[in-house]
Amino acid sequence: MSAPVEHKIVAARFGTIAGTEVSLFRIPNSTNDYIEVSDYGCTIKGIHVHGKDGKLHNVLCGYETLEEYQVGGLELGAVTGTLNGQPLPTAHRLWNVEEIGENHLFLSCRLSAEDTPAGIACALGARIMWVNLNRIVIDLFATPEKDACLALTSNLVLRLQDPPELTGYTLRTFCPEVLLDGQRRPVSQSDYAEMTFVPLAAHPQTFVSDRDEIKPMAELVHTAAAFTVSAYSTMSAIRVSPQPGLGGVQVLPFLLDGLSLAAGQSFAGRIICGFDRLYTKEELEESALSPFAAFI
């Protein structure tokens, strides 16, 4: 009888910055789908999931080398944010690895007042978890040392088909409101009414919900690639933007107006993205007839 396959986080050398080693962590789940996370920028470098061909596909836009992440201005996959409207330099900092769990990393970063354009010191943390059923869970934390308005997110640009093109995507939302011409409008008065899938627009689409019982959620689908992504967060808005230069789609949960915090008060937010195969009617019927259907 063969030994069970172990699914452990594996760390590899990604490069060095000023003599300090930068690591790249591979976090697998029970189906051997995996994500890659670097302590540089608290960056998610790759999301590798099995496609309809049975092969692994990286559905996240990113760079290949550490040097590209250092000079690239797009901050792909990194934790980003603002403090009093000024950008935080989180994407180009080496974060501390505080904990390596069974399926997660916890990283931290402290910015001094001199490090931030707003001149306010801030402590940051992120827990990145990859679980079964191909769900990535990103918990973000921040505590400014002075009164401040803060926003924090993870900059994910998804690419569901290969070769990368922007045709074939559809989008729907579960939010009650959408931003149209800068104004909040009921989704029921838009093309997204009744959770209708709409072809991906050429300009950003922003969905809003600041009610506790309904949080921003959007679903991005590419039928030909047989992939669907469901994005959810505890924040107040989610923006879905085509990125023609990358051949991908940015899915960005964020705080619409930021969050005003008193000195020492903390922010905590959660982002969840689920990656699923789309099955054809024929595939579903075939699996239902299979004697192994109970194990699928």
C-alpha positions as CSV (number, residue, x, y, z in Angstrom):
1,M,0.0,0.0,0.0
2,S,1.5,3.3,-1.1
3,A,2.1,6.1,1.5
4,P,-0.4,9.0,1.3
5,V,0.8,12.1,-0.6
6,E,1.9,14.9,1.6
7,H,0.8,18.4,0.8
8,K,3.2,20.7,2.4
9,I,4.3,24.3,1.8
10,V,7.6,24.4,0.1
11,A,9.9,27.4,0.1
12,A,12.5,28.2,-2.6
13,R,14.9,30.9,-3.2
14,F,13.5,33.7,-5.4
15,G,16.5,36.0,-5.4
16,T,18.2,38.5,-3.1
17,I,17.7,42.2,-2.3
18,A,20.6,44.1,-0.8
19,G,22.1,40.7,0.4
20,T,18.8,39.5,1.9
21,E,17.3,36.4,0.5
22,V,13.8,36.6,-1.0
23,S,11.6,33.5,-0.8
24,L,8.9,32.0,-3.0
25,F,6.5,29.7,-1.2
26,R,4.4,27.0,-3.0
27,I,1.1,26.2,-1.2
28,P,-0.7,23.1,-2.5
29,N,-4.0,21.7,-1.7
30,S,-5.3,18.1,-1.8
31,T,-5.8,18.1,-5.6
32,N,-2.3,19.4,-6.2
33,D,-3.6,22.8,-7.4
34,Y,-1.3,25.4,-5.9
35,I,-0.5,29.0,-5.4
36,E,2.9,30.8,-5.3
37,V,3.5,33.6,-2.8
38,S,6.6,35.7,-2.3
39,D,7.6,37.7,0.7
40,Y,8.6,40.5,-1.6
41,G,5.5,42.7,-1.7
42,C,3.5,40.0,-0.1
43,T,2.9,39.0,-3.7
44,I,0.8,36.2,-5.1
45,K,2.9,35.2,-8.1
46,G,0.8,32.4,-9.4
47,I,-2.5,30.5,-9.1
48,H,-2.2,27.1,-10.7
49,V,-5.4,25.2,-11.2
50,H,-6.4,22.2,-13.4
51,G,-8.3,23.0,-16.6
52,K,-10.6,21.0,-18.8
53,D,-7.5,19.3,-20.4
54,G,-6.4,18.0,-17.0
55,K,-3.3,20.1,-17.0
56,L,-2.3,22.9,-14.6
57,H,-2.9,26.5,-15.8
58,N,-1.6,29.6,-14.2
59,V,-4.7,31.9,-14.2
60,L,-2.9,34.9,-12.6
61,C,-1.0,37.6,-14.5
62,G,2.5,38.1,-13.0
63,Y,6.2,38.4,-13.8
64,E,8.7,35.6,-13.9
65,T,11.7,37.1,-12.0
66,L,12.2,39.1,-8.8
67,E,14.0,41.8,-10.9
68,E,10.8,42.2,-12.9
69,Y,8.7,42.6,-9.8
70,Q,11.2,45.2,-8.5
71,V,11.1,47.4,-11.6
72,G,7.5,46.7,-12.8
73,G,5.1,49.5,-12.1
74,L,1.9,47.3,-12.1
75,E,2.3,45.8,-8.6
76,L,0.9,42.6,-9.9
77,G,-0.4,40.2,-7.2
78,A,0.9,42.4,-4.4
79,V,-0.8,43.9,-1.3
80,T,-1.4,47.5,-2.1
81,G,-3.3,50.4,-0.5
82,T,-3.4,54.0,0.5
83,L,-3.0,56.1,3.6
84,N,-4.8,59.4,3.6
85,G,-5.1,59.0,-0.1
86,Q,-1.3,58.5,-0.6
87,P,-0.1,55.2,-2.0
88,L,1.6,52.8,0.5
89,P,4.9,51.3,-0.7
90,T,3.9,47.8,0.3
91,A,4.5,46.2,-3.1
92,H,8.2,47.0,-3.0
93,R,9.0,46.0,0.6
94,L,10.3,42.7,1.9
95,W,7.7,41.4,4.3
96,N,8.5,39.3,7.4
97,V,7.3,35.7,7.4
98,E,5.7,35.3,10.8
99,E,4.1,32.0,10.4
100,I,4.1,29.0,7.9
101,G,1.0,26.9,8.6
102,E,-0.4,23.8,7.0
103,N,-2.1,25.8,4.2
104,H,-1.3,29.4,4.8
105,L,1.4,32.0,5.3
106,F,1.2,35.0,7.7
107,L,3.4,38.0,6.7
108,S,3.9,41.3,8.3
109,C,5.4,44.7,7.4
110,R,6.0,47.8,9.4
111,L,6.2,51.1,7.6
112,S,7.8,54.0,9.5
113,A,6.6,57.6,9.1
114,E,9.5,58.2,6.8
115,D,8.4,55.3,4.6
116,T,4.9,56.6,3.8
117,P,4.0,59.7,1.7
118,A,1.4,60.5,4.3
119,G,4.1,60.6,7.0
120,I,2.2,58.2,9.3
121,A,3.8,54.9,10.6
122,C,1.6,51.9,10.0
123,A,1.8,48.2,10.8
124,L,0.5,45.7,8.3
125,G,-0.3,42.0,8.2
126,A,-1.6,39.5,5.7
127,R,-2.7,35.9,6.0
128,I,-2.8,34.1,2.6
129,M,-4.5,30.7,2.6
130,W,-5.1,28.2,-0.2
131,V,-7.7,25.6,0.7
132,N,-9.4,22.6,-1.0
133,L,-11.9,23.4,-3.8
134,N,-9.4,26.0,-5.0
135,R,-10.3,28.9,-2.8
136,I,-7.8,31.5,-2.0
137,V,-8.5,33.5,1.2
138,I,-6.6,36.7,1.9
139,D,-7.0,38.4,5.3
140,L,-5.5,41.9,5.5
141,F,-4.7,43.9,8.6
142,A,-3.5,47.4,9.2
143,T,-3.0,49.7,12.2
144,P,-1.9,53.3,11.8
145,E,0.0,55.0,14.6
146,K,-2.0,58.3,14.0
147,D,-5.5,59.1,12.9
148,A,-5.8,58.2,9.2
149,C,-8.0,57.1,6.4
150,L,-6.8,53.7,5.1
151,A,-7.5,51.3,2.2
152,L,-5.9,48.0,1.6
153,T,-6.4,45.3,-1.1
154,S,-4.6,42.6,-3.1
155,N,-4.0,43.4,-6.8
156,L,-5.1,40.3,-8.7
157,V,-5.2,40.3,-12.5
158,L,-6.7,37.1,-13.8
159,R,-6.2,35.4,-17.1
160,L,-8.5,32.5,-17.7
161,Q,-7.6,31.6,-21.2
162,D,-4.5,30.8,-23.1
163,P,-3.4,32.5,-25.4
164,P,-4.5,35.6,-23.5
165,E,-7.3,37.5,-25.0
166,L,-10.2,39.6,-23.6
167,T,-12.9,38.1,-25.8
168,G,-15.3,35.5,-24.4
169,Y,-15.6,36.8,-20.8
170,T,-18.9,37.3,-19.2
171,L,-19.6,38.9,-15.8
172,R,-22.4,39.1,-13.2
173,T,-22.8,40.5,-9.8
174,F,-24.7,39.8,-6.6
175,C,-24.3,43.4,-5.4
176,P,-27.3,45.7,-5.0
177,E,-25.7,48.8,-6.6
178,V,-23.4,49.6,-9.5
179,L,-21.5,52.8,-10.3
180,L,-22.7,54.4,-13.5
181,D,-21.2,57.7,-14.6
182,G,-19.9,58.1,-11.1
183,Q,-23.3,57.7,-9.5
184,R,-24.6,54.7,-7.4
185,R,-27.5,53.1,-9.2
186,P,-29.6,50.0,-8.3
187,V,-28.3,47.0,-10.1
188,S,-32.0,46.2,-10.9
189,Q,-31.9,49.2,-13.3
190,S,-28.8,48.0,-15.1
191,D,-27.8,45.3,-17.5
192,Y,-26.8,43.2,-14.5
193,A,-30.4,42.9,-13.2
194,E,-31.5,39.5,-11.9
195,M,-27.9,38.3,-11.8
196,T,-27.6,38.3,-15.6
197,F,-24.3,37.4,-17.2
198,V,-23.1,40.3,-19.3
199,P,-20.3,40.4,-21.8
200,L,-17.2,42.0,-20.2
201,A,-17.3,45.7,-20.8
202,A,-14.3,47.6,-22.3
203,H,-14.2,49.9,-19.2
204,P,-14.1,49.2,-15.5
205,Q,-17.3,48.0,-13.8
206,T,-17.7,48.8,-10.1
207,F,-20.2,47.1,-7.9
208,V,-21.1,48.5,-4.4
209,S,-22.6,47.2,-1.2
210,D,-22.0,48.8,2.1
211,R,-24.6,46.7,3.9
212,D,-23.4,44.1,6.4
213,E,-25.8,41.4,5.1
214,I,-24.7,41.7,1.5
215,K,-21.1,42.1,0.6
216,P,-19.6,42.7,-2.8
217,M,-19.5,39.6,-5.0
218,A,-18.8,39.2,-8.7
219,E,-18.5,36.2,-10.9
220,L,-16.2,36.2,-14.0
221,V,-16.7,33.4,-16.5
222,H,-14.9,32.2,-19.7
223,T,-17.0,29.5,-21.2
224,A,-14.5,28.4,-23.9
225,A,-11.8,28.0,-21.3
226,A,-14.3,26.3,-19.0
227,F,-13.2,28.5,-16.0
228,T,-15.3,30.6,-13.6
229,V,-14.0,32.8,-10.8
230,S,-16.2,34.0,-7.9
231,A,-14.8,36.9,-6.0
232,Y,-16.1,38.1,-2.6
233,S,-14.9,40.4,0.1
234,T,-15.9,42.1,3.3
235,M,-15.1,45.5,1.8
236,S,-17.6,47.9,0.3
237,A,-16.9,47.6,-3.5
238,I,-15.4,45.4,-6.1
239,R,-14.1,46.6,-9.5
240,V,-13.7,44.4,-12.5
241,S,-11.4,46.0,-15.2
242,P,-10.1,44.5,-18.5
243,Q,-6.3,44.9,-18.8
244,P,-5.6,44.8,-22.6
245,G,-1.8,45.1,-22.1
246,L,-1.8,41.9,-20.0
247,G,-4.6,40.0,-21.7
248,G,-6.3,39.7,-18.3
249,V,-9.0,41.1,-16.1
250,Q,-8.3,42.9,-12.8
251,V,-10.7,41.8,-10.0
252,L,-10.2,44.3,-7.2
253,P,-12.2,44.4,-4.0
254,F,-11.7,47.7,-2.2
255,L,-13.1,50.2,0.3
256,L,-15.0,52.8,-1.8
257,D,-14.3,55.7,0.5
258,G,-11.5,54.2,2.6
259,L,-11.8,53.6,6.3
260,S,-11.2,56.3,8.9
261,L,-9.2,54.9,11.9
262,A,-8.1,56.5,15.1
263,A,-4.5,56.1,16.2
264,G,-3.9,52.5,17.2
265,Q,-7.3,51.3,15.8
266,S,-7.1,48.4,13.4
267,F,-8.6,47.4,10.0
268,A,-9.3,43.8,9.1
269,G,-10.6,42.8,5.7
270,R,-11.1,39.5,3.9
271,I,-10.9,38.6,0.2
272,I,-12.0,35.2,-1.2
273,C,-11.6,34.0,-4.7
274,G,-12.9,30.6,-5.8
275,F,-11.7,29.0,-9.1
276,D,-14.0,26.4,-10.6
277,R,-14.2,24.2,-13.7
278,L,-17.2,24.7,-15.9
279,Y,-18.6,21.4,-17.0
280,T,-20.6,20.9,-20.2
281,K,-24.0,19.3,-20.1
282,E,-22.5,16.2,-21.7
283,E,-19.8,15.9,-19.1
284,L,-22.3,16.2,-16.3
285,E,-24.5,13.5,-17.8
286,E,-21.6,11.3,-18.4
287,S,-20.4,11.6,-14.8
288,A,-23.9,10.9,-13.5
289,L,-24.0,7.6,-15.4
290,S,-20.5,6.6,-14.3
291,P,-20.2,3.9,-11.6
292,F,-17.5,6.2,-10.1
293,A,-19.9,9.3,-9.9
294,A,-20.0,9.1,-6.2
295,F,-16.3,9.7,-6.0
296,I,-16.3,12.7,-8.5
